[in-house]
Amino acid sequence: MTNQAETRAQEVARVRSYLTTQAAKWAPAEIVERVRASQAAVIEAAGHVPAERFNEAPRAGEWSAAEVLYHVVAVVGDSSRAIVSTLRTGVPSRVRPDRIDRLERAVSLDEARRLIEAEREELYRVVLAADPEARLDVTVFTHPEFGAFNWREALLFVRVHDLDHARQIEQIAAAFAPA
């Protein structure tokens, strides 16, 4: 393996260990609290991008802050629906691949915030009402790098996903900062 591949493999193993260990250790309310904090972090990061450049990529071939937030809404929305479906019926709904889709139209930070909040409130309600030990044998989805997740691990993965994209949006904001 190359040094870069080894580093990535170690990072994946570290994140996977965090997800499995902490999801088993923390109560669902503790996981929800952490996901709410990561949700706030991604929205706060997006607030650092100048509004007039929110839908603009800092460089050709990169994503705009709006596209990153759309990705967060879409991927985490799928994950949320899969968690809710698993808890309600024992069968997860489909989760699309973790990728960026280009936006068809410009969106504002307020619109993206409303979409994220609406998507997640049902998730939080269902998780907080669920038996913490229910349906842990059901795979909610399988990530291509991190593997299969039960609903508690999938919920905690939302936090990891948010924080990763909050850092990405901070880099976009920095690219637009005055010199």
N, C-alpha and C positions, 0 to 999 in steps of 0.2 A: 504494500500500500504506500501511496505517496504521503508525505507529511500532511498535506491539506486533507486528504481522505481520512487519515488517522485522526486528525483533529476533529473533523466532522463526525466521525464514528464515536469519538469520546463525548462530544457535545450531545449527540442523540442519546447515548446511553445515560448521560447525566440527567437529561430532561425526562427520559422515560422512567428512571428511578425516582425522580422527584414526583412525577405524576402518580405512579403506583403507590409509593410510600405515603405521600401526604393525602391522597384521595381516600386511602383506607384509614388514616389516622384522624383526619379532621371530620367533624360533623358537617352535614350538608349546609347548615347555616353559616359555618365558618368558611366553607368554600364559596358560598354566595357572597359573603362579605368581601372576600378577596377578588371575586369577579367584578363586583360593583366598583371596587377601587381601580381595577385595570380598565374597566369601561370608562371611568372618569379620566384616567390617564390618557387614553387614546383621544378622547374628546378635547382634553386640555391641550394636547400636542397639536391637534388640528387647529385650535384657536390661535396658535403661534404663526400660522401661515397667513400672509396678507390676504384678506377677503378677495381682492381683485385678482389674485393669482391662485386661488383655491382649486380651480379646474385646469390649471396649467402645470405641465410636467417641468421640472427644473432643467432637464436636458432631454434631447431626443432619445426615444426608446425607454424612458423611465416613466414612472407612474406619477400622476398628480395626487395631491392629498385627497381630493374627492374620489378618485379611483381606489385609493387605499381604503378609505372609509366604506365605499360601496362593497369592496371585497370583504371587509369585516362584517358588514351587514349580511351579505349573501352567504358566506361560509359559516359564520356563527349562527345565522338564522337556520340554515340546514341542520347544523349540529343541535341547536336548541329544539327544533321540531323532532329530531330523532330521539333526543333525551325524553321529551314530553311523550312521544308515542310509545317509547319503551316503558316508561313508568305507567302509562295509562293502559296499554294493551299487551305489553310484553314483546311487541314487534317494533323495531325501529323503522322510521321512514328513511327514504333514500338520502344520502349525503353526496353532493357533487364534489368533484375533485377540487383541491385547494389551489386555485389559480386566480389570476386577475382577469376580469372581463372588462373590456373598454365600455365606457359610459356612452349612451346614446344622446344624452343631453347634459348640460351643466346642472350641478346641484349646489346648494348652499350648505354651510356647516349646520345651520339650524335644521334643515331638512334631513340631513344625515343623522343628526342627534336624535330627532324624533323617531326615525326609522329604527335606530339601534335601541332606544328606550322601549318602544312598542314591542319590538321583537323579543326583548329579554324579560319584560315584566311577567308574561305568561310563564316563561321558563322558571323564573324565581318563585312564583306562586306554586307551581306544580312540584318543584324540588322541595320547597319548604314544607309542603303538606305530605310528602311521600315518606314511606317507611324507609329509613336510611339503609336497611339491609335488603330491600326488595330488588329483585331482578338483576343482581350483580353478576349473574352467570350469563347475561345477554350481552353480546357485542353490539354496541350502539353504532360504531363505525370503525374502520381500520384505516389508519393514516399510513401513507406509503413509507415513511421513515420511522415513525414512532410505534407502529403496530396497532393492535386491537385495543379498544377502550370500552370499559363498562361505563354506565352512566355517570358515576362519580368522577372517574378519570376524564371522561369527555367534558364534563363541566369544568374541571380544573384546567383542562387544555384550553378552554376559552380564555382563561387568564393569560396563559403563556402566549397564545395567539395575539391577544390584545397588546400585551407588552412588547412583543416583537414589532408589531405594526406601529405602536406609539413611537418607538425608536426610529422607525423608518420615516414617519411623518416629521419628527424633530429634524431629521437630516434634510428633508424637503424644505422645512421652514428655514433652516440655516442657509440653504442654497439661495433663498430669496432675501436674506437679511442684508441690510446695507453694509457695504465694506467698511 
